[in-house]
Amino acid sequence: MSLSDPIADMLTRIRNGMMANAKAINVKRTKVCVNIAKVLKDEGYIEDFDVIDDQKQGLLRLKLRYGPNGERVIQKIQRESKPGCRVYRGVGELPRVLDGLGVAIVSTSRGVMSDRQAREMNIGGELICTIY
């Protein structure tokens, strides 16, 4: 089975895993999914991730993060740019999710990064998703 939108699949698996209080989830490995996982780890939304070789495309195992009393760290994760309708934003138009408490993940010419990093580097790009 081919996957037409691996990013949306990754975000849906994270959302479903958080709802089911799963410790870890598996996602098909793509370059952009690995980069999104790096941003999620740097921003503190997941504990860690591992790349698993399965003699095919590979898997990405994300270890989900919860609060001290079991509360979800990720309250909402939403795909913004879709394959049928891409959403591009300049550096001045990047959203401030919950006035800086959340994060927007942006695909720029210098790689996938958070909205904070994109503002520091003064570059815009494709708005992949928002998380809080």
C-alpha positions in Angstrom: 0.0 0.0 0.0 1.4 3.4 -1.0 1.0 6.3 1.3 0.0 9.6 -0.4 0.6 11.8 2.6 3.2 10.4 5.1 3.1 13.6 7.2 -0.6 13.4 7.8 -0.2 9.7 8.6 2.5 10.6 11.1 0.4 13.3 12.8 -2.7 11.1 12.9 -0.7 8.3 14.6 0.7 10.7 17.1 -2.8 12.0 17.8 -4.2 8.5 18.2 -1.3 7.4 20.3 -1.8 10.3 22.7 -5.5 9.5 23.0 -4.8 5.9 23.8 -2.0 6.8 26.2 0.5 4.7 24.2 4.2 4.8 25.3 5.5 4.7 21.7 4.2 4.6 18.1 5.7 3.4 14.8 5.6 5.6 11.7 7.0 4.9 8.2 10.4 6.5 7.8 10.8 9.4 5.4 13.3 12.2 5.4 10.6 14.8 6.3 9.2 12.6 9.1 12.6 12.2 10.6 13.1 16.0 10.5 9.7 16.6 12.0 10.6 14.2 14.8 13.8 16.1 15.5 11.8 19.3 15.9 9.3 17.6 18.2 12.1 16.3 20.3 13.9 19.7 20.4 10.7 21.4 21.4 9.9 18.9 24.1 6.8 17.2 22.7 8.3 13.7 22.5 10.9 12.0 24.6 13.0 10.5 21.9 12.8 8.7 18.5 14.7 5.8 17.0 15.2 4.8 13.4 14.5 1.1 12.9 15.7 -0.8 9.8 13.2 -3.3 8.6 14.9 -4.2 5.3 12.3 -2.0 3.5 11.6 1.7 3.9 12.3 1.6 7.6 10.3 2.6 10.6 10.5 5.6 13.0 9.6 4.8 16.6 8.5 7.9 18.6 8.4 7.7 22.4 5.5 9.9 23.4 5.8 12.3 26.4 3.3 12.8 29.2 3.2 15.0 32.2 4.0 13.9 35.8 0.3 13.0 36.4 -0.2 11.3 33.0 -1.6 14.4 31.3 -0.9 14.8 27.5 1.9 17.1 26.4 0.3 17.4 23.0 -3.2 18.8 23.3 -3.7 19.4 19.6 -1.7 18.6 16.5 -3.1 19.9 13.2 -1.9 19.6 9.6 -1.9 23.0 7.9 -0.4 22.4 4.4 -1.9 19.5 2.5 -0.8 17.9 -0.8 -3.8 19.4 -2.6 -3.5 22.9 -1.1 0.0 24.0 0.0 0.2 26.8 2.5 3.3 29.0 2.3 4.1 31.8 4.7 6.7 34.6 4.8 8.6 35.2 7.9 6.2 38.0 9.0 3.2 35.8 8.4 4.3 32.8 10.5 1.6 32.1 13.1 2.4 32.5 16.8 0.6 29.4 18.2 -1.0 30.3 21.6 1.2 33.4 21.7 4.3 31.4 21.7 3.3 28.5 24.0 2.7 26.2 20.9 4.9 25.6 17.9 4.4 25.7 14.2 6.7 23.4 12.1 7.9 25.0 8.9 9.7 23.5 5.9 12.2 26.1 4.6 15.0 26.1 2.1 17.3 25.4 5.0 15.4 22.4 6.3 12.5 21.6 8.6 12.4 23.8 11.7 10.2 25.4 14.3 8.6 28.9 13.8 11.0 30.3 16.4 14.1 29.1 14.4 12.6 30.4 11.2 12.1 33.9 12.7 15.7 33.9 14.0 17.0 33.0 10.5 14.5 35.4 8.9 13.1 32.9 6.4 9.6 31.6 5.6 8.4 28.5 4.0 5.7 25.9 3.8 3.7 25.7 7.1 3.5 21.9 7.8 1.6 21.8 11.1 0.8 23.5 14.4 1.1 21.9 17.8 0.1 22.8 21.3 
